[in-house]
């Protein structure tokens, strides 16, 4: 049933979100990379098994079901293995070639240990290659996010045109969409005001923000005035630009530091709540204290895992996954099938090449999820380590200090592509999804 699939998907996503940053925080940079690599490899071979074996084979069904049910044991086992095998090593700052071929490997008693042993050639080469691939893929993920966001924004604009143009309650739809657009712009302006309150905003940063916001407002006004866009597209584009700026200047950190706890006050003469509520609260606390220790340990583990990640990272991951998944539904709809293709998943049996590629990527979505999330975490750690901040341990273990160059390139490319669409687009021409906005 689809409910079971949704539950398993939520549990899988939650386990990935909690376990990967825990590997980085407890075991260090090498441990986190090794754990994410082992996760991506496991789900890659699992996807290959599902893709290459016949669907009607009983052996395939039994093997796939067994692996699918035991993945909840395999995932913590891989985490424990990574924590036991790798630890924070002061020599991790050197490259994998230097660590493998240096004179410190002279104590290995055999060629087999030098190649397959701890810190051997295979181990160091695999982790080093995974690290390089994630670094080089960060610009790719960033630019894909911008392209997919623009695709979702334009599709939302086309759907709203259809809602207004289909007749019946077109005026009600128009008023409702205008109110929604105004709410999106108001929320974006609020977060833009929050950005300007950050103490690390300098003159150059303020100039870049001003230029970016001016271009976004000009593009939105151009689209509405020319009839090639609409308020929904303009508001969503403005909101995405503000989101990108917010991510740049928060460095994926909480926007406000934790306030110190006030000193305890004197005991009041009267309890803060009625006696019946206080008695119920005391009874509940006593009941929770009698629970098995494993439940307390699990709760402490979840709280420790949540403390290693910031809400901005989760928001960025959720947004990136949303736009990537939405693009897999939008691209086939634009190409041939119209709006009905929005409710159909891409498959390898599609007639066009784009649908087959999207169908192939959907088979390997768990591995892609691990790579995208690990890349976001590395970007977070690199940003916090750039100026000797709380994440200085990242650079001390060989991590890149990072930068915001590709985020600015993503903003520039997204607005340039939207401007090109407005320049080459035509007014009142049916699109691949729906009709255009109604013109009276």
C-alpha positions, 0 to 999 in steps of 0.5 A: 500500500502507498501508506506503507511506502510513505512510512518507510520513506519517511523512516529512511529519510529520517535515519539518513538525516540523523546518522550522517552528521552524527558520523561527522560529529563523533568520528571526524571528517574521515569517519563521516566520509567513510560512512556516507560512502558505505551508505551510497555504495550499499544503496547503489548495489541494491538499486543495481540488483533491483534493476538488473534482475527479472521482475517476475523472478521469485529469487529476485523478489525474496532477495530484494525483500530480505535486503529491504527489511534488513537495511534498518540493521545494516545502516546502524551497523555501517555507522558503528563500523565507521566509528570503530574503524576511523577516528580523528587523526591528526595526519588526515590533513595530508592527501591520500597519495602522501598518506599511502606512499609515505614512509609511515607505511613501512611497518606493514608486514605484507603487500596485502596489508599495505593495499587492503589493511587499515589506511591502506591503498584501497581504503584511502583511495576510495575515501579520497576519491569520494571526497574529491567527487563531493567537492567537485559535485557541489557546483553541479548540485547548486546549479541544478537547484537553480535550474530546477527552481526556475522550472518549478517557478515557471510551471507554477505560473503556467498552472495558475494561468490555467486556473484563471483562464478555465472560466467559472471562478476565474475572478476568485482564483485571481484574487486568491493568487494575488493575495498569495503572491503578496504574502510571499513577497511580504515574507521575503521582505521580512527575511531580507530585513533579517539578513540586513541585521546580520553583523557580518554584512559589509559594504561589499555584501550590501552592494551585492545584495542591493544589485541582486534584489534590484535585478530580481524586482526588475525581472518580476516587473518586466514579466508582469508588464510584458504579459509573459509572466505573472505575479505568481512567477515574480513572487516565487522568483523573488522568494528564491533569490532571498532564500539564496542570499539568506543561505549565503550570509547565514552559512547554514547556521541558526539566525540567532544565537542561543540566549543564556538561561536566566537565573532561577527565581525565588520560589513562589508562594503559589504553584504556577499551575493548579494542583491537579495539573501539577499532580498529573505532571508529576505522575507523568514524569514518574511514569517516564522514569520507569521506562526501560533504559534502552528507551532513554538511550534511544531518546538521548541518541536522537537528541544528540543527532539533532544537535549536530545539524542546524535547521538551515541544512534540513531546510536546504535539503528538503527544498533541494529534494523537492525541486529535483523531484518536481523536475522529474515530473515537469520535464516529461509534461513539458515535452509531450504529455501535458499536465497529465504527465505530472501524475506519472513517474518517469520510467526506463520504458519511456519513448524519449531519451529524457524520460529514460534518463530521469527513470534511470536516476529515479532507480538510484535516488537513495544514493543520490540523496546520500551524495546531496546531503553529504555535499550540503553538510560539507558545504556547511562545515566548510562555511563555518571553518572559513574564518576560524569559526566553530567548525575550525576542526574541519580545516584542521582535518584537511577539509576545504575552507570553501566559499560562496562563489558558486552560490552567487553564480547560481543566483546570477545564472538563474536570473539570466536564464529567466531574463532569456526566457522573458526575452525569447518567450511569446505572449498568449501562446499555449505551453506544454502544460496549460494555457496562459493567463486570461487577458480581458 
